[in-house]
């Protein structure tokens, strides 16, 4: 398991290379395709 400093360095390298947005878009696309991201709102009346 990587320690905190390893994760921070990896994240910073992604940002420096401009890959962090692409990686997030790819991850979100995969999650949405599998139904884990819901793009609609639900209202609950708690009265």
C-alpha positions in Angstrom: 0.0 0.0 0.0 1.5 3.4 -1.0 2.0 5.9 1.7 0.6 9.5 1.7 3.7 11.1 0.2 3.7 8.6 -2.7 0.0 9.4 -3.5 0.7 13.2 -3.2 3.7 13.0 -5.6 1.6 10.9 -8.1 -1.2 13.4 -8.0 1.1 16.3 -8.5 2.7 14.6 -11.5 -0.7 14.1 -13.0 -1.5 17.8 -12.6 1.9 18.8 -13.9 1.4 16.7 -17.1 -2.2 17.9 -17.5 -3.6 14.4 -17.2 -5.8 14.8 -14.1 -8.8 16.1 -16.0 -8.5 13.3 -18.6 -8.3 10.7 -15.9 -11.3 12.1 -14.0 -13.3 12.2 -17.2 -12.4 8.6 -18.0 -13.3 7.4 -14.5 -16.6 9.3 -14.6 -17.5 7.9 -18.0 -16.9 4.3 -16.8 -18.9 4.9 -13.6 -21.8 6.5 -15.5 -21.9 3.6 -18.0 -22.3 1.2 -15.1 -25.1 3.2 -13.5 -23.1 4.4 -10.5 -23.5 8.1 -11.4 -27.1 9.4 -11.4 -27.7 12.6 -13.2 -31.1 13.4 -11.9 -32.4 14.8 -8.7 -34.9 13.4 -6.3 -37.0 15.4 -3.9 -38.1 14.1 -0.6 -40.9 15.7 1.4 -39.9 15.4 5.0 -43.0 17.0 6.5 
